[in-house]
């Protein structure tokens, strides 16, 4: 075989291997960094299914050019920094520690994106119902239950729709020409789930303001996503330690990649590292939701909470969810491109 055919064959094999990777792209407030308000993450299966997790406030709304197609929107709980009661004023606005945000009321970034992208709202049923009404307010017609073909949602969808789940419930999503589907299962998170009052209708908001409370929209949750290349990702949501991290996420689902939220109101750096090392035991970790400027120049800041967490994790790599940096993972949770 001559040199050029061998080169062509090598490139073709490399392309085929790359096509089997799951692409994970954090959408934060400042390019190349992991910042205080960063939550939103895009997942793309090798078949083309695209999933947005916790749109939050680090996107500019449905017009954010980084979004592209969004077939499924996941939401872990109703807190404003996840549902998106605010949005980023502009890419890079403010500082990494204090990004400049503006109100996304009355709709939320989650509802705006689902309405614009014809996405399935896949989340706990009370949150799906709440956001479905906001999608209806945006579009002028109700968001129906998501149709299924052969037991799966088929992307792209013709209109935004509701795919509510309970803890332990699962939905399957595939593209029209794919022979296999992505499976998304809702799992437990130890956290509360009240909605920002700014997203409530006037009568409801005014009735709750005197007591300084809001509505709870069902339980908080995380997700386990089983991608078609064999990668099994655990999205922790905001959660403290709980035993189901081991019994359900690790022992039953056998998650091999963990995307861990590190907000200090849920975990200490010691308990977060313990969840990784002793409960879930994934092959690799993606660190997100830092509630601090976790990096500078794309590197973990010395003396930060993130640095303490990374130091506590043993036997596996910890990847920072750097905004705009697409990471690619094979079925064994090995990062084969885009990780530092």
C-alpha positions in Angstrom: 0.0 0.0 0.0 1.4 3.4 -0.9 1.8 6.2 1.6 -1.3 8.3 0.7 -3.9 5.5 0.9 -2.4 4.6 4.3 -2.8 8.2 5.4 -6.4 8.3 4.2 -7.2 5.1 6.0 -5.6 6.4 9.2 -7.7 9.6 9.0 -10.8 7.6 8.3 -10.3 5.4 11.3 -9.6 8.4 13.5 -12.8 10.1 12.3 -14.8 6.9 13.0 -13.4 6.7 16.5 -14.2 10.4 17.1 -17.7 9.9 15.9 -18.2 7.5 18.8 -17.4 10.0 21.5 -19.9 12.0 23.6 -19.2 15.7 23.4 -19.7 17.8 26.6 -19.5 21.6 26.3 -19.9 23.9 29.4 -21.6 27.2 28.6 -20.3 29.6 31.3 -20.0 33.3 31.7 -16.4 33.7 30.7 -14.7 31.8 27.9 -12.1 29.3 29.0 -12.8 29.7 32.7 -15.0 28.0 35.4 -16.8 30.9 37.1 -19.1 31.6 40.0 -22.5 31.3 38.2 -21.5 28.5 35.7 -24.2 25.8 35.4 -25.3 25.3 31.8 -23.8 22.3 30.0 -24.5 20.8 26.5 -24.2 17.1 25.9 -24.1 15.6 22.4 -24.5 11.9 21.8 -22.7 10.3 18.8 -26.2 9.9 17.2 -26.8 13.6 17.3 -29.1 13.9 20.3 -28.4 17.2 22.1 -29.2 17.7 25.8 -29.0 21.0 27.7 -28.6 20.6 31.5 -29.5 23.4 33.9 -29.6 26.5 31.6 -29.3 28.8 34.6 -27.9 32.3 34.3 -24.7 31.7 32.4 -26.5 31.9 29.0 -27.8 35.1 27.3 -31.2 33.4 26.6 -32.6 31.5 23.7 -30.5 33.7 21.3 -27.2 32.5 22.8 -25.2 31.6 19.7 -23.4 28.7 21.6 -26.6 26.7 22.0 -27.4 25.4 18.5 -30.0 22.6 18.4 -31.4 21.6 21.8 -33.6 18.5 21.7 -34.0 18.0 25.5 -33.8 20.4 28.4 -33.0 18.9 31.8 -33.5 20.8 35.1 -32.3 19.5 38.4 -34.4 21.8 40.6 -36.3 25.1 40.7 -33.8 27.4 42.2 -33.2 30.6 40.1 -29.6 29.9 39.4 -30.7 26.6 37.7 -34.1 27.5 36.2 -32.7 30.9 35.1 -34.5 33.8 36.8 -31.6 35.8 35.5 -29.5 35.7 32.3 -26.0 36.8 31.3 -26.0 40.4 30.1 -23.4 39.5 27.4 -20.6 37.0 27.0 -17.8 37.9 29.4 -19.9 40.6 31.1 -18.7 41.5 34.6 -16.0 39.3 36.2 -15.6 35.6 36.7 -16.3 36.1 40.4 -19.2 38.4 39.8 -20.7 38.2 36.2 -23.2 40.9 35.1 -26.7 39.4 35.0 -30.1 40.8 34.1 -33.6 39.6 34.9 -35.1 36.7 32.8 -38.5 37.1 34.5 -41.3 36.4 33.9 -40.3 33.4 31.7 -36.9 32.1 32.7 -34.0 31.1 30.5 -35.1 27.5 30.6 -38.6 28.2 29.2 -37.3 30.6 26.6 -34.8 28.1 25.3 -37.4 25.2 25.2 -39.9 27.4 23.4 -37.4 28.6 20.8 -35.7 25.3 20.2 -38.7 23.0 20.3 -37.2 21.1 23.2 -38.6 18.4 25.4 -38.9 19.6 29.0 -37.6 16.5 30.8 -37.7 17.0 34.6 -39.8 16.4 37.7 -43.5 16.7 36.7 -44.3 19.9 38.8 -41.3 21.7 37.2 -42.3 20.5 33.7 -45.9 21.7 34.3 -44.7 25.1 35.6 -42.4 25.7 32.7 -44.9 24.3 30.3 -47.2 27.1 31.2 -44.4 29.6 30.6 -43.8 28.1 27.2 -47.5 28.5 26.5 -47.3 32.2 27.5 -44.4 32.7 25.1 -45.9 30.8 22.1 -49.6 31.4 22.6 -50.5 27.8 22.7 -50.2 24.9 25.2 -47.1 22.6 25.3 -48.4 19.1 24.8 -47.1 15.8 26.3 -44.1 14.7 24.2 -45.1 12.1 21.6 -43.3 8.8 21.5 -42.5 6.4 18.7 -41.4 2.9 19.7 -41.0 3.9 23.3 -38.8 6.9 22.7 -38.9 10.6 21.9 -37.7 11.2 18.4 -35.6 14.3 17.8 -35.9 16.8 16.3 -39.3 17.5 17.8 -42.0 19.5 15.9 -42.8 21.7 19.0 -41.8 22.1 22.6 -43.4 19.4 24.8 -43.5 18.0 28.4 -41.7 14.8 29.4 -42.2 14.8 33.1 -40.6 12.1 35.3 -40.6 11.0 38.9 -37.5 9.8 40.8 -36.5 6.5 39.2 -38.4 7.2 36.0 -36.7 7.2 32.7 -37.2 8.6 29.2 -35.5 7.5 26.0 -34.5 9.9 23.2 -33.2 9.1 19.7 -32.8 10.7 16.4 -35.0 9.6 13.5 -32.2 7.6 11.8 -30.6 6.1 14.9 -30.9 2.5 15.8 -30.3 3.1 19.5 -31.5 5.7 22.0 -30.1 7.8 24.9 -31.7 6.8 28.2 -32.2 9.5 30.9 -33.1 8.5 34.4 -34.1 10.8 37.2 -32.3 10.0 40.5 -32.4 11.4 44.0 -30.7 14.6 45.2 -30.7 15.8 48.8 -31.7 19.5 48.3 -34.8 21.7 48.3 -36.5 23.0 45.2 -38.3 26.3 45.6 -38.9 28.6 42.7 -37.8 32.3 42.6 -40.8 34.5 43.4 -39.8 36.7 40.4 -41.0 33.9 38.1 -44.5 33.6 39.8 -47.6 35.3 38.6 -48.6 38.5 40.4 -51.4 37.0 42.6 -49.2 34.1 43.7 -46.1 36.2 44.4 -48.0 38.8 46.4 -49.7 36.2 48.5 -46.3 34.7 49.4 -44.2 37.8 50.0 -45.5 38.7 53.5 -44.2 35.4 54.8 -40.9 35.5 52.7 -41.5 32.0 51.3 -42.1 30.6 47.8 -43.5 27.4 46.2 -41.8 24.0 46.1 -42.0 22.4 42.7 -41.6 18.8 43.6 -38.3 17.2 44.7 -34.8 18.1 43.6 -33.1 15.5 41.4 -30.0 14.5 39.5 -29.8 12.4 36.3 -28.1 9.4 35.0 -27.6 9.5 31.2 -26.7 6.4 29.4 -25.3 7.4 26.0 -25.2 5.1 22.9 -21.4 4.7 23.1 -21.6 3.1 26.6 -20.7 6.3 28.6 -22.9 6.6 31.7 -22.9 10.1 33.2 -24.1 11.0 36.6 -25.3 14.6 36.9 -25.4 15.2 40.7 -27.6 18.3 40.7 -27.2 20.3 43.9 -27.0 17.7 46.6 -25.4 16.7 49.9 -24.1 13.2 50.6 -26.7 10.5 50.4 -26.6 6.7 50.4 -28.2 6.4 46.9 -25.0 7.8 45.4 -23.6 4.4 46.1 -26.5 2.0 46.0 -28.3 3.4 42.9 -25.8 5.6 41.0 -22.7 3.4 41.4 -24.0 -0.1 42.1 -27.1 -0.2 39.9 -26.4 2.3 37.1 -22.7 1.9 37.2 -22.0 5.5 36.3 -18.4 6.0 35.0 -18.4 9.8 34.6 -19.6 12.1 37.4 -20.5 15.8 36.8 -20.5 17.1 40.4 -22.0 20.4 41.6 -19.7 22.0 44.2 -21.9 24.7 45.7 -20.9 25.3 49.4 -24.6 25.2 50.6 -24.7 21.4 49.7 -21.2 20.0 50.1 -17.9 20.8 51.8 -14.8 20.0 49.7 -14.1 17.0 52.0 -17.6 15.6 51.6 -17.5 16.2 47.8 -14.3 14.3 47.5 -15.7 11.5 49.7 -18.7 11.2 47.4 -16.3 10.7 44.5 -13.8 8.4 46.2 -16.1 6.2 48.3 -19.7 6.5 46.9 -19.8 6.9 43.2 -16.2 5.8 42.3 -16.3 7.0 38.7 -13.5 6.7 36.2 -13.4 10.5 35.9 -15.0 13.7 37.3 -16.1 17.0 35.8 -16.3 19.7 38.4 -19.0 22.4 37.9 -21.2 24.8 39.9 -18.3 26.2 41.9 -19.9 29.4 43.4 -16.5 31.0 43.1 -14.1 32.0 40.4 -12.6 28.6 40.4 -10.0 29.1 37.6 -7.7 31.9 36.3 -6.3 31.4 32.8 -8.0 28.1 32.7 -6.1 26.7 35.7 -7.4 26.0 39.2 -6.8 29.0 41.5 -4.5 28.3 44.4 -6.2 28.5 47.7 -9.7 28.1 46.2 -12.3 25.6 47.3 -11.9 23.9 44.0 -8.2 23.4 44.7 -9.0 21.7 48.0 -11.5 19.4 46.2 -9.1 18.4 43.5 -6.5 17.7 46.2 -8.9 15.4 47.9 -9.9 13.3 44.9 -7.7 10.2 44.4 -7.3 7.6 41.7 -9.1 9.5 38.9 -8.8 12.7 36.9 -10.8 15.8 37.7 -11.7 17.9 34.7 -12.7 21.6 35.0 -16.0 22.6 33.2 -14.3 25.4 31.3 -16.7 27.5 29.3 -16.7 26.8 25.6 -14.2 24.0 25.8 -15.7 20.9 24.3 -14.5 17.7 26.0 -14.9 14.3 24.2 -15.4 11.1 26.2 -15.3 7.5 25.0 -17.5 4.8 26.5 -15.1 4.2 29.3 -15.2 7.8 30.5 -11.7 8.5 29.2 -11.3 12.1 27.9 -9.9 11.8 24.4 -10.0 15.4 23.4 -10.5 18.9 24.9 -9.5 18.2 28.5 -6.5 19.7 30.3 
